Amino acid sequence: MVNAFLLDFVLYEKAFSMRQLMKMDDKMRPFLEQLNTSTIGLMMPQFIEEFGDNKEIDFYLSLSHSLISKKIENAKVSGFQIDKNGNFRFQFNFSVTILVES
């Protein structure tokens, strides 16, 4: 049942924008200003050198197996299994793409 539920998400060819999700919640809107290259540049100065200062960024998240399998060979589909000893094994794959304002 859980695997059938997960298949609905991993077969869905869609990426979700972190900016769009944050705009839905009034409590998260102040943090939108922090989604920029300057914030990441505090930890990784080369990020500012490569993309410029104070440019908006967005994170696209996806559970789509086909999008993941294009980047990683032999990637297994998200889901869980119970082995012969009764142990649970979970496989959860997601991709994150960072988009920088041009």
Secondary structure, DSSP 8 states (H G I E B T S, - for coil): -HHHHHHHHHT----EEHHHHHHT-TTTGGGGGG-BHHHHHTT-HHHHHHH-TT-BEEEEEE--HHHHHHHSTT---SEEEE-TTS-EEEE---EEEEEE--
